[in-house]
Amino acid sequence: MSMLEQSSELSAREPACPACAKRVAGGCEGTGAGGHADTAPPESARERVNRRWTEILQETRVAQTGVQILFGFLLSVAFTQPFRELGTFDRTVYVLTVVLGAAATASLIAPVSIHRFLSGQRMKDEVVEAASRLMICGMVLLALTIGCTLLLILHVVVPGLLAELLVGAVMLWFVLCWYVLPLRLRRRASRRSAGEEES
């Protein structure tokens, strides 16, 4: 068999890229990053809502783990000996922190309860929308719970105004990471999409 015939036989065995009909060893290079991503069929409304629900469940698991550990720590503090020596300000911060932690726990677990009550009612769009809003609310409450916990701890450890300044700096970092950065990325993507539509 000649080399030309061998090459033809090998290329016939290679999988063809559905986008460009090329037969290349290991598939078309267009199937990787920067390839034929635009040729993939768009997801249906049902596929989109299922994907969003799966993403919300994964995000909820991460957030629930954090808030449950923190809430368990806060509940145990009240039964320790040093807690009885806290002043009025520290006790007030503690009560506020526990209430915020309980509210965050309720918000982050609520999507599971809503889904269980409405399962089979053909209301997945509404469930996903409500779960998304509750997740955002729960994340705000979780950030406030963490801030109050830091204030409670640092107020005991660090004297004076330094505790409040440290908590303020940490909360500013939370705002930047959790809210400002996503909004900035969304705005940048919107501008890029608008530029692509104009061109």
Disulfide bonds with the S-S distance in Angstrom:
none
